[in-house]
Amino acid sequence: MSISIGAQAPDFQLPDTDGGMWSASDSGAPATVVVFTCNHCPYALAWQDRLADAARDYADRGVRFLAINANDAERYPRDSFDAMKARVDREDWPMPYLHDATQEVAHAYGAKVTPDVFVLDSERRLRYRGAPDSDYDDPGQRAEWLREALDAVLGGSEPSRAETKPVGCSIKWKA
């Protein structure tokens, strides 16, 4: 299952690495970016700084970023909740890092890879889904596809590029 552009995204309640609980619906933000990511995928790691920079750049416009790790931590210990906490402690994370231990949220969104980016408007409707930009190996891209989508949503229009192919490591599903 995957949500379609224009459809309302599922709500959720997930814990972050600091013990807080987050949902897609409780913010009042003009836009929310939900990024499925993880600790070990080279694609997710390559795009992390660009996503973090976008989170910082759009914070003063009220945009909320939520990073979610849904990988099977038993098979991939580097994606365990403890490993997530350690990573946030040693890096500068401008967004909460949420743990989807049951993988229910990843399934509900139809997330496929890390990173898989979903931009939701103020009514939680999906306005963009895909990769942050066209090349994980080119930091100069600055998550341009994500930024274009956010600028459109914040400006009250539809993103010109509503969907791109997410590129990354497959989500590590539980058996």
C-alpha positions in Angstrom: 0.0 0.0 0.0 1.1 3.5 -0.7 -0.5 6.9 -0.3 -1.3 8.8 -3.4 -0.5 12.5 -4.1 -3.3 14.5 -2.7 -4.5 11.8 -0.3 -4.4 12.4 3.4 -1.4 10.7 5.0 -2.0 8.4 7.9 -1.4 9.7 11.4 0.9 8.0 13.8 2.3 8.1 17.3 6.0 7.3 17.5 8.7 7.8 20.2 11.8 9.9 19.6 15.3 9.3 20.9 14.7 11.7 23.8 11.6 10.0 25.1 9.0 12.3 23.5 6.1 11.2 21.4 5.3 12.6 17.9 2.5 12.4 15.5 1.9 13.7 12.0 -1.2 15.6 13.1 -0.4 17.5 16.2 1.8 20.3 14.9 -0.3 23.0 13.3 2.7 23.3 10.9 2.1 24.7 7.4 4.0 21.6 6.1 5.5 18.5 7.6 8.3 16.5 6.0 8.4 12.8 6.9 11.7 11.1 6.0 12.2 7.4 6.3 15.9 7.0 7.0 18.3 4.9 9.0 21.8 4.7 10.4 23.6 2.4 8.0 22.4 3.0 4.4 25.0 4.9 2.3 22.3 6.8 0.5 20.6 7.9 3.7 24.0 9.0 5.1 24.9 10.8 1.9 21.6 12.8 2.0 21.6 13.4 5.8 23.4 16.7 5.8 21.2 18.1 3.0 18.0 17.1 4.8 19.3 18.5 8.1 20.2 21.8 6.3 16.7 22.0 4.8 15.2 21.4 8.3 17.2 24.3 9.6 16.5 26.5 6.6 12.7 26.0 6.8 12.3 26.0 10.6 11.6 29.7 10.8 8.8 29.2 8.3 7.2 26.7 10.6 8.0 23.5 8.6 8.4 20.5 10.8 10.7 17.6 9.8 10.3 14.1 11.3 12.9 11.4 10.6 11.7 7.9 11.0 13.8 4.7 11.3 11.7 1.6 10.5 14.4 -1.0 9.8 14.4 -4.4 11.5 16.9 -3.7 14.4 17.2 -7.4 15.1 18.8 -8.1 11.7 20.4 -4.7 11.5 21.7 -3.8 15.0 23.1 -0.5 13.7 19.5 0.6 13.4 18.5 -0.2 16.9 16.8 2.4 19.2 20.0 2.5 21.3 22.1 3.1 18.1 19.7 5.8 17.0 20.1 7.6 20.4 23.9 7.3 20.2 23.8 8.8 16.7 21.6 11.8 17.7 23.9 12.4 20.7 27.1 12.6 18.6 25.6 14.5 15.6 23.7 17.8 15.2 20.1 16.7 14.5 17.6 19.6 13.9 14.7 17.2 13.8 13.4 14.4 16.0 14.5 10.9 15.1 11.5 8.6 15.6 11.5 4.8 16.0 8.9 2.8 14.0 9.6 -0.5 15.8 6.5 -2.2 14.5 7.0 -0.9 11.0 3.3 0.0 10.9 4.0 3.6 9.9 6.4 2.6 7.1 3.8 0.2 5.8 1.0 2.7 6.0 3.0 5.3 4.0 4.2 2.8 1.5 7.9 3.7 2.2 10.2 1.7 0.2 13.8 2.9 0.7 16.0 5.0 2.9 15.7 7.9 2.4 12.1 8.1 1.2 10.7 11.7 1.6 7.0 12.6 2.0 5.9 16.3 2.1 2.5 16.9 3.8 0.6 20.1 3.7 -1.2 21.6 6.8 -4.1 19.2 6.3 -1.7 16.2 6.1 -2.3 15.7 2.4 0.6 14.3 0.5 2.1 16.9 -1.9 5.5 15.4 -2.7 7.0 12.0 -2.5 10.4 10.8 -3.6 14.1 11.6 -3.4 15.5 14.8 -1.8 17.2 15.7 -5.2 18.5 14.0 -8.3 21.9 12.8 -7.1 22.8 11.4 -3.7 26.5 11.9 -4.6 26.3 15.6 -5.3 25.9 17.7 -2.1 25.6 20.8 -4.3 22.1 19.7 -5.2 21.0 20.8 -1.6 17.8 18.7 -1.6 16.4 20.9 -4.4 13.4 18.7 -5.2 12.4 18.8 -1.5 12.9 22.5 -1.3 10.9 23.1 -4.5 8.0 21.1 -3.1 8.2 22.9 0.2 8.3 26.3 -1.5 5.2 25.4 -3.5 3.2 24.1 -0.5 4.2 27.1 1.6 3.2 29.4 -1.3 -0.2 27.7 -1.6 0.4 25.9 -4.9 1.0 22.4 -6.1 4.6 21.3 -6.5 5.5 21.1 -10.2 7.3 17.8 -9.5 4.9 16.0 -7.2 6.6 12.6 -7.3 10.1 11.3 -8.1 11.5 7.8 -7.7 13.0 7.4 -4.2 16.5 6.1 -4.3 18.2 4.3 -1.5 18.6 1.0 0.4 15.4 -1.0 0.8 13.7 -0.8 4.1 14.8 -3.8 6.1 11.4 -5.5 6.8 10.9 -8.0 9.5 10.5 -11.5 8.4 
